Amino acid sequence: MNETRKSRQGKKRILKTVLSILMIAMIGVIAYMFKAYSDIGSTAESIYNEVSVVEMREESIEVETATQPISFVLLGVDTGTAEEERTETGRSDTIIVCTVNPNTKTTTLLSIPRDTYSEIMGYGDLYDYYGDYYDKMNHAYAFGGTEMSINTVQEFLNIPIDYYVEVNFDGLVDIVDAVGGIEITSPLTFDFYGPQFIEGETRILTGFEALQFARMRKQDPDGDLGRQKRQQMVIKAILDKVLTMGTVVNYKNILTTLEDNVQLNMSLDEIISIASGYRKSMETFQQFYVEGQEVYIDEIYYYYVDPEERLRLSNILRTELELPEVSLEDISTSANELDFETQQYETDSSSTDTTYDSSTYGQSDVYTPNYSDPYSEETVTEETYTEEYYYDETDTYYEEDPYASTYDSSY
């Protein structure tokens, strides 16, 4: 009897000890997660930047329920390079509109060429200019920063933009390195300031390599259109990698690398809600590009998109956002619309790319490689640009990958 009682008491002591250890472990895990969440919160606050833009929704969205389609604009700004610091505001040389629909489980990407002729919303108020002011879309950022860029995109496409993500060159490098590199199959062979890419070769790119992959334009037979397609490849590859991470602690590693190079208007709760509730919607992509014409107005090059094409793209995006379709009367136009003397050539970039295959890049009947580079030395000289805001189009030179010594290629 005594031995049985001692045995039971011994088992109880062991059980209490195990439970105590488990309780301590659970408290430790909870404390660690709370600390991680707190750290992420402070980091999220540092990159959060609220903007005041024209409200184009009748009702506000609630991402917590993950039932409403949402829209983003991704602005790639030509500042913050690894080798130089620019003193001017810079331009949004990458403009990509993204919609995410949790009901159709589809993400839609639309690249807008940086030289697109568009009304710059808010310019008149800011610079005391009478009437509607038209210029290249990427100049909106130089004139009025993020807010003017968002309002200009909203007006051009007649859609609401719910969120924005603004990234400079270093930000892209940091993001890719933070997720451990991205897998890319190069659609063509080229080298650009160091990194070399072989058509059909699949490999993991570092942040520096991804930046060069996304920036090259002049060696691509499709010119700026080809660059837009590669930029979308990089964005999709980053999203694919982020969606496999899944934990708060992992997101902390990404956010802490972005404090100096990224801005957005999403709170931490919104980031987490979108990352979890809209995750499945980011696994299926459809991609669109803008069909337009090359025109010269006062000897300055623009990419002109006629109202019918803007209407087509607007209704594609509005359908994804589950908003009513609009008519041609709802698309704003310039008073000089009919006076444009367009060139004999144009670019057709209206493909949907719903089943994108990088092995056929540049060979599709839709993507005719007849894009004339308006910045090439043979067609335009520096004296051609007489506008007030002129920026040098030369590419920043990188001698070597500054991140190569610390990058772990095993990712």
NORJO-V858054 format. One line per field, one symbol per residue. ss: DSSP state (h for helix, s for strand, l for the rest). phi: phi as a letter, one per 20 degrees, with the letter a starting at -180 (. if undefined). burial: I if it has 24 or more other C-alpha atoms within 12 Angstrom, else O. A space follows every 10 residues. Layout:
# NORJO-V858054
ss->???
phi->???
burial->???
This chain:
# NORJO-V858054
ss->lhhhhhhhhh hhhhhhhhhh hhhhhhhhhh hhhhhhhhhh hhhhhhhsll llllllllll llhhhlllls ssssssslll llllllllll lsssssssss sllllsssss sslllssssl llhhhhhlll lllsssllhh hhhhhhhhhh hhhhhhhlll llsssssshh hhhhhhhhll lsssslllls ssllssslll lsssslhhhh hhhhhlllll llhhhhhhhh hhhhhhhhhh hhlllllhhh hhhhhlllll lssslllhhh hhhhhhhlhh hhllsssssl lsssssslls ssssllhhhh hhhhhhhhhh lllllllhhh llllllhhhl lsssssslll lllllllhhh llllllllll llllllllll lhhhllllll llllllllll llllllllll l
phi->.fffffffff ffffffffff ffffffffff ffffffffff gfffffdfbf cdcfeddfcf ecffelddfc cccddedecm efdbdeeefn cefcccecdc dfeelcdddc edgfegfbfe fnffffdlde neddaffffg fffbmfffff fffgffdlce decccdcegf ffgfffffen ncecdfebea cblpfdcdgn edbeefffff fffeegcfee felffffgff fffffffffg fffeendfff fgffffedge cccbddffff gffffefdgf feeddcccce ebceccclmd fcdedfgfff fgfgffffff eldffddffe efcefegeef dfffdbddce felfcfcffd gmdfffeffd feffdfffdc dfffedffdd cfefefedfb ffdffdeeff f
burial->OOOOOOOOOO OOOOOOOOOO OOOOOOOOOO OOOOOIIOOI IOIIIIIIOO IOIOOOOOOO OOIOOIOIII IIIIIIIIII IIOOOOOOOI IIIIIIIIII IIIIIIIIII IIIIIIIIII IIIOOOOOOO OOIIIIIIII IIIIIIIIII IIIIIIIIII IIIIIIIIII IIIIIIIIII IIIIIIIIOI OIOOIOIOOO OOOIIIIIII IIIIIIIIII IIIIIIIIII IIIIIIIIII IIIOOOOIOI IIIIIIIIII IIIIIIIIOI IIOIIIIIII IIIIIIIIII IIIIIIIOOI IIIIIIIIII IIIIIIIIII IIIOOOOOOO IIIOOOOOOO OOOOOIIIII IIIOOIOIOO IIOOOOIIII IIIIIOOOOO OOOOOOOOOO OOOOOOOOOO IOIOOOIOOO O
